[in-house]
Each structure stands twice: as structure tokens, then as C-alpha cells.
Amino acid sequence: MPVCDVVLVCLKTTNNAVLKEMLPPLLHRNTIIILIQNGLEVENDLSLMFPETSVAGGLAFICASKTGPGHIVHHDYGKLNIGAHNNVNPELLQQVCNDFNEANVSTHLSHDLLKSRWQKLVWNVPFNGLTVVLNTTTDQLVNNPEARQLVYDLMMDVIHGANHCGVHLEHNFADKMIELTENMAPYAPSMKLDFDYNRPMEIEYIYTRPIEAANRAGYEMKKVSMLEKQLRFMEIQNKVIRN
């Protein structure tokens, strides 16, 4: 590949260690790297690798799954939310959004990337983790009263964590996310598929980093921490199988 004006990183965060070797041949002085990934602090870590490079973050709101090499099933939704992290030319980032929209990929420019990431965590934390530990899908979680309560409690834990970190999220945002999921096609999130296919799960950035950020701000995300520990245990079991 030649050097690029814009590099979209769409790897799972479990593969981010390869970026230090993979990205340099693609970069020129004004390249912007956009991390279209889940979780918290992914841009921070990339900026430490490439302190002089423009870094932005992207959040994909889409229900899709890979069913085989080169085969993707699009279940529902489909839009991008992109925001600047550091050293970013705002006009260039707006042009990236315009290019996506002209290609019929609905894309919004976020003016608060950190808030956008916490908002995405409100959905990702309960539905990724619970579909793994309960071996289920999104529709079954919201249609079962006990599981729905678990989802809500986890969402509120994330919202309290965000608020303690200075990111204001309304409490009714949890209700909005549950309503969105009720209208969504039945779906197994990416973490569930990773677990089912014995691939590493994205526990670090979706669970551990938000827990640590909240702890630094003086709030203990107890329910999220419990789910994280369950996932860590299951990850170890899967690793034994992989080896």
C-alpha cells in the first residue's frame, strides 16, 4: 500500500499490538488515523505509539457479523460517529465524514469523542458480556424480566461511572438503549461470536479501562467489575481450548 491521507483501523482491539509495525509504512506527515473500535482509551494508547500523528476515533453503530471469509451478514442499523482525539485538522475530519455520507454510509461528526465512547459503552458493556456469560442473544435479554433488569443495572453502573469521570449522561439514556434494542433484529454481538469461535475477547478496552477510569474518579463500578471477572475466567478457559 502507498502512504495514505486517511487510515481506518478496523481491527479488533485485541490485535492493536501489531499497529506499531503495521501503520508506519502508510503514514505521511499529515495522515489522520481513525480508530473504528469499541471501548475506552484506544486513542490514548495509539497516540503514545505515534505522538506526532493525527488520531481520531470512530464508533460503528451496526449489527453485523462475519459468517465466513469475506462474508458479512448485515442484521440491522448502520452508521458511524467520528470525533477528533489529538492533532486533528477539523476540516479534514469533516471531509472524511462528507466522503462517507456521499458513499451512503451515514456518518456524524462528534464534538465530544469521550462522551460518545461512554455512550457506546452503555450498550456494549451489558450486551456483549451478558450474551457470553448467559449464552444468549440481545432479544432474549430484553424480553426476559430478570435479564432485562441485569441489563439495566449494568447500564446504570456505566452511566454513574461516566458521570464521575466528568462525562454527563442522563439516567434515561439507559431506557433509550433498551428501547433501541427491543426494536433491533435478534443479534449476537461481536464478543459472543469471538467467544463461540475461541477468539480473544475485547475485555481490556470495553471493561477494564472504564472500570479503572471510574476508580480513579472515586467510583467503583461493582456490577461491571463482576461481569469483567466472569469474562476473564471464561477467557482463560477458552485460551486453554485454543492451545
Contacts in CASP RR format, 6 or more apart in sequence:
PFRMAT RR
TARGET T0000
AUTHOR 0000-0000-0000
METHOD contacts of the structure
MODEL  1
MPVCDVVLVCLKTTNNAVLKEMLPPLLHRNTIIILIQNGLEVENDLSLMF
PETSVAGGLAFICASKTGPGHIVHHDYGKLNIGAHNNVNPELLQQVCNDF
NEANVSTHLSHDLLKSRWQKLVWNVPFNGLTVVLNTTTDQLVNNPEARQL
VYDLMMDVIHGANHCGVHLEHNFADKMIELTENMAPYAPSMKLDFDYNRP
MEIEYIYTRPIEAANRAGYEMKKVSMLEKQLRFMEIQNKVIRN
1 25 0 8 1.000
1 26 0 8 1.000
2 26 0 8 1.000
3 25 0 8 1.000
3 26 0 8 1.000
3 27 0 8 1.000
3 28 0 8 1.000
3 31 0 8 1.000
4 26 0 8 1.000
4 27 0 8 1.000
4 28 0 8 1.000
4 31 0 8 1.000
5 28 0 8 1.000
5 30 0 8 1.000
5 31 0 8 1.000
5 32 0 8 1.000
5 92 0 8 1.000
6 31 0 8 1.000
6 32 0 8 1.000
6 34 0 8 1.000
6 92 0 8 1.000
6 96 0 8 1.000
7 23 0 8 1.000
7 26 0 8 1.000
7 27 0 8 1.000
7 31 0 8 1.000
7 32 0 8 1.000
7 33 0 8 1.000
7 34 0 8 1.000
8 34 0 8 1.000
8 36 0 8 1.000
9 19 0 8 1.000
9 23 0 8 1.000
9 33 0 8 1.000
9 34 0 8 1.000
9 35 0 8 1.000
9 36 0 8 1.000
9 37 0 8 1.000
9 46 0 8 1.000
10 36 0 8 1.000
10 37 0 8 1.000
11 18 0 8 1.000
11 19 0 8 1.000
11 37 0 8 1.000
12 37 0 8 1.000
12 190 0 8 1.000
12 194 0 8 1.000
12 199 0 8 1.000
12 200 0 8 1.000
12 202 0 8 1.000
13 37 0 8 1.000
13 38 0 8 1.000
13 39 0 8 1.000
13 42 0 8 1.000
13 202 0 8 1.000
13 204 0 8 1.000
13 205 0 8 1.000
14 199 0 8 1.000
14 200 0 8 1.000
14 201 0 8 1.000
14 202 0 8 1.000
14 204 0 8 1.000
16 37 0 8 1.000
16 42 0 8 1.000
16 45 0 8 1.000
16 46 0 8 1.000
19 46 0 8 1.000
19 49 0 8 1.000
20 49 0 8 1.000
23 33 0 8 1.000
23 49 0 8 1.000
23 50 0 8 1.000
27 33 0 8 1.000
27 50 0 8 1.000
27 53 0 8 1.000
30 54 0 8 1.000
30 89 0 8 1.000
30 92 0 8 1.000
31 53 0 8 1.000
31 54 0 8 1.000
32 53 0 8 1.000
32 54 0 8 1.000
32 55 0 8 1.000
32 56 0 8 1.000
32 88 0 8 1.000
32 89 0 8 1.000
32 92 0 8 1.000
32 93 0 8 1.000
32 96 0 8 1.000
33 46 0 8 1.000
33 50 0 8 1.000
33 53 0 8 1.000
33 54 0 8 1.000
33 55 0 8 1.000
33 56 0 8 1.000
34 56 0 8 1.000
34 57 0 8 1.000
34 58 0 8 1.000
34 82 0 8 1.000
34 96 0 8 1.000
35 42 0 8 1.000
35 43 0 8 1.000
35 46 0 8 1.000
35 55 0 8 1.000
35 56 0 8 1.000
35 57 0 8 1.000
35 58 0 8 1.000
36 57 0 8 1.000
36 58 0 8 1.000
36 59 0 8 1.000
36 60 0 8 1.000
36 80 0 8 1.000
37 57 0 8 1.000
37 58 0 8 1.000
37 205 0 8 1.000
38 59 0 8 1.000
38 120 0 8 1.000
38 124 0 8 1.000
38 190 0 8 1.000
38 202 0 8 1.000
38 205 0 8 1.000
38 206 0 8 1.000
39 117 0 8 1.000
39 120 0 8 1.000
39 121 0 8 1.000
39 124 0 8 1.000
39 202 0 8 1.000
39 205 0 8 1.000
39 206 0 8 1.000
39 209 0 8 1.000
39 210 0 8 1.000
40 117 0 8 1.000
40 118 0 8 1.000
40 121 0 8 1.000
40 205 0 8 1.000
40 206 0 8 1.000
40 209 0 8 1.000
40 210 0 8 1.000
40 213 0 8 1.000
41 205 0 8 1.000
41 209 0 8 1.000
41 213 0 8 1.000
42 57 0 8 1.000
42 205 0 8 1.000
43 55 0 8 1.000
43 56 0 8 1.000
43 57 0 8 1.000
43 85 0 8 1.000
43 86 0 8 1.000
43 113 0 8 1.000
44 85 0 8 1.000
46 55 0 8 1.000
47 53 0 8 1.000
47 55 0 8 1.000
47 85 0 8 1.000
47 86 0 8 1.000
52 87 0 8 1.000
53 87 0 8 1.000
54 86 0 8 1.000
54 87 0 8 1.000
54 88 0 8 1.000
54 89 0 8 1.000
54 92 0 8 1.000
55 85 0 8 1.000
55 86 0 8 1.000
55 87 0 8 1.000
55 88 0 8 1.000
56 82 0 8 1.000
56 83 0 8 1.000
56 84 0 8 1.000
56 85 0 8 1.000
56 88 0 8 1.000
56 93 0 8 1.000
56 113 0 8 1.000
57 82 0 8 1.000
57 83 0 8 1.000
57 84 0 8 1.000
57 85 0 8 1.000
57 113 0 8 1.000
58 80 0 8 1.000
58 81 0 8 1.000
58 82 0 8 1.000
58 83 0 8 1.000
58 113 0 8 1.000
59 80 0 8 1.000
59 81 0 8 1.000
59 82 0 8 1.000
59 110 0 8 1.000
59 116 0 8 1.000
59 117 0 8 1.000
59 120 0 8 1.000
60 78 0 8 1.000
60 79 0 8 1.000
60 80 0 8 1.000
61 77 0 8 1.000
61 78 0 8 1.000
61 79 0 8 1.000
61 80 0 8 1.000
61 81 0 8 1.000
61 120 0 8 1.000
62 74 0 8 1.000
62 76 0 8 1.000
62 77 0 8 1.000
62 78 0 8 1.000
62 79 0 8 1.000
63 74 0 8 1.000
63 75 0 8 1.000
63 76 0 8 1.000
63 77 0 8 1.000
63 78 0 8 1.000
63 184 0 8 1.000
63 185 0 8 1.000
63 187 0 8 1.000
64 72 0 8 1.000
64 73 0 8 1.000
64 74 0 8 1.000
64 75 0 8 1.000
65 72 0 8 1.000
65 73 0 8 1.000
65 75 0 8 1.000
65 187 0 8 1.000
65 188 0 8 1.000
65 190 0 8 1.000
65 193 0 8 1.000
66 72 0 8 1.000
66 73 0 8 1.000
66 193 0 8 1.000
67 73 0 8 1.000
75 184 0 8 1.000
75 185 0 8 1.000
75 186 0 8 1.000
75 187 0 8 1.000
76 184 0 8 1.000
76 185 0 8 1.000
76 187 0 8 1.000
77 184 0 8 1.000
78 105 0 8 1.000
78 106 0 8 1.000
79 105 0 8 1.000
79 106 0 8 1.000
79 107 0 8 1.000
79 108 0 8 1.000
80 100 0 8 1.000
80 105 0 8 1.000
80 106 0 8 1.000
80 107 0 8 1.000
80 108 0 8 1.000
81 107 0 8 1.000
81 108 0 8 1.000
81 110 0 8 1.000
81 116 0 8 1.000
81 120 0 8 1.000
82 93 0 8 1.000
82 96 0 8 1.000
82 97 0 8 1.000
82 100 0 8 1.000
82 107 0 8 1.000
82 108 0 8 1.000
82 109 0 8 1.000
82 110 0 8 1.000
83 93 0 8 1.000
83 109 0 8 1.000
83 110 0 8 1.000
83 111 0 8 1.000
83 113 0 8 1.000
83 116 0 8 1.000
84 90 0 8 1.000
84 93 0 8 1.000
84 113 0 8 1.000
85 113 0 8 1.000
93 109 0 8 1.000
94 109 0 8 1.000
96 107 0 8 1.000
97 107 0 8 1.000
97 108 0 8 1.000
97 109 0 8 1.000
100 106 0 8 1.000
100 107 0 8 1.000
101 107 0 8 1.000
110 116 0 8 1.000
114 167 0 8 1.000
115 162 0 8 1.000
115 167 0 8 1.000
115 168 0 8 1.000
115 169 0 8 1.000
118 158 0 8 1.000
118 162 0 8 1.000
118 165 0 8 1.000
118 167 0 8 1.000
118 169 0 8 1.000
118 210 0 8 1.000
119 169 0 8 1.000
119 173 0 8 1.000
121 158 0 8 1.000
121 162 0 8 1.000
121 206 0 8 1.000
121 210 0 8 1.000
122 155 0 8 1.000
122 158 0 8 1.000
122 159 0 8 1.000
122 162 0 8 1.000
122 169 0 8 1.000
122 173 0 8 1.000
122 174 0 8 1.000
122 177 0 8 1.000
123 155 0 8 1.000
123 177 0 8 1.000
123 180 0 8 1.000
123 181 0 8 1.000
124 189 0 8 1.000
124 206 0 8 1.000
125 154 0 8 1.000
125 155 0 8 1.000
125 157 0 8 1.000
125 158 0 8 1.000
125 206 0 8 1.000
125 207 0 8 1.000
125 210 0 8 1.000
125 224 0 8 1.000
125 227 0 8 1.000
126 141 0 8 1.000
126 150 0 8 1.000
126 151 0 8 1.000
126 154 0 8 1.000
126 155 0 8 1.000
126 227 0 8 1.000
127 138 0 8 1.000
127 141 0 8 1.000
127 151 0 8 1.000
127 181 0 8 1.000
127 189 0 8 1.000
128 189 0 8 1.000
128 190 0 8 1.000
128 191 0 8 1.000
128 192 0 8 1.000
128 202 0 8 1.000
128 206 0 8 1.000
129 189 0 8 1.000
129 191 0 8 1.000
129 192 0 8 1.000
129 227 0 8 1.000
129 230 0 8 1.000
129 231 0 8 1.000
130 136 0 8 1.000
130 141 0 8 1.000
130 147 0 8 1.000
130 150 0 8 1.000
130 151 0 8 1.000
130 154 0 8 1.000
130 227 0 8 1.000
131 137 0 8 1.000
131 138 0 8 1.000
131 141 0 8 1.000
131 188 0 8 1.000
131 189 0 8 1.000
131 191 0 8 1.000
131 192 0 8 1.000
132 191 0 8 1.000
132 192 0 8 1.000
132 195 0 8 1.000
132 201 0 8 1.000
132 231 0 8 1.000
132 234 0 8 1.000
133 227 0 8 1.000
133 230 0 8 1.000
133 231 0 8 1.000
133 234 0 8 1.000
134 141 0 8 1.000
134 147 0 8 1.000
136 147 0 8 1.000
137 186 0 8 1.000
137 187 0 8 1.000
137 188 0 8 1.000
137 192 0 8 1.000
138 181 0 8 1.000
138 184 0 8 1.000
138 186 0 8 1.000
138 187 0 8 1.000
138 188 0 8 1.000
138 189 0 8 1.000
139 181 0 8 1.000
139 184 0 8 1.000
139 186 0 8 1.000
139 187 0 8 1.000
140 147 0 8 1.000
140 186 0 8 1.000
141 147 0 8 1.000
141 148 0 8 1.000
141 150 0 8 1.000
141 151 0 8 1.000
141 181 0 8 1.000
142 148 0 8 1.000
142 151 0 8 1.000
142 178 0 8 1.000
142 181 0 8 1.000
142 182 0 8 1.000
148 178 0 8 1.000
151 178 0 8 1.000
152 174 0 8 1.000
152 178 0 8 1.000
153 223 0 8 1.000
154 223 0 8 1.000
154 224 0 8 1.000
154 227 0 8 1.000
155 173 0 8 1.000
155 174 0 8 1.000
155 177 0 8 1.000
155 178 0 8 1.000
156 171 0 8 1.000
156 174 0 8 1.000
157 221 0 8 1.000
157 222 0 8 1.000
157 223 0 8 1.000
157 224 0 8 1.000
158 210 0 8 1.000
158 221 0 8 1.000
158 224 0 8 1.000
159 169 0 8 1.000
159 170 0 8 1.000
159 171 0 8 1.000
159 173 0 8 1.000
159 174 0 8 1.000
160 214 0 8 1.000
160 219 0 8 1.000
160 221 0 8 1.000
161 210 0 8 1.000
161 213 0 8 1.000
161 214 0 8 1.000
161 217 0 8 1.000
161 219 0 8 1.000
161 221 0 8 1.000
162 168 0 8 1.000
162 169 0 8 1.000
163 169 0 8 1.000
164 214 0 8 1.000
164 217 0 8 1.000
164 218 0 8 1.000
164 219 0 8 1.000
165 213 0 8 1.000
165 214 0 8 1.000
165 217 0 8 1.000
165 219 0 8 1.000
166 217 0 8 1.000
188 196 0 8 1.000
190 202 0 8 1.000
191 201 0 8 1.000
191 202 0 8 1.000
191 206 0 8 1.000
193 199 0 8 1.000
194 200 0 8 1.000
194 201 0 8 1.000
194 202 0 8 1.000
195 201 0 8 1.000
195 234 0 8 1.000
195 238 0 8 1.000
198 238 0 8 1.000
198 241 0 8 1.000
198 242 0 8 1.000
200 235 0 8 1.000
200 239 0 8 1.000
201 231 0 8 1.000
201 234 0 8 1.000
201 235 0 8 1.000
201 238 0 8 1.000
203 228 0 8 1.000
203 231 0 8 1.000
203 232 0 8 1.000
203 235 0 8 1.000
207 224 0 8 1.000
207 227 0 8 1.000
207 228 0 8 1.000
207 231 0 8 1.000
208 228 0 8 1.000
210 221 0 8 1.000
210 224 0 8 1.000
211 221 0 8 1.000
211 224 0 8 1.000
211 225 0 8 1.000
211 228 0 8 1.000
214 220 0 8 1.000
214 221 0 8 1.000
215 221 0 8 1.000
END
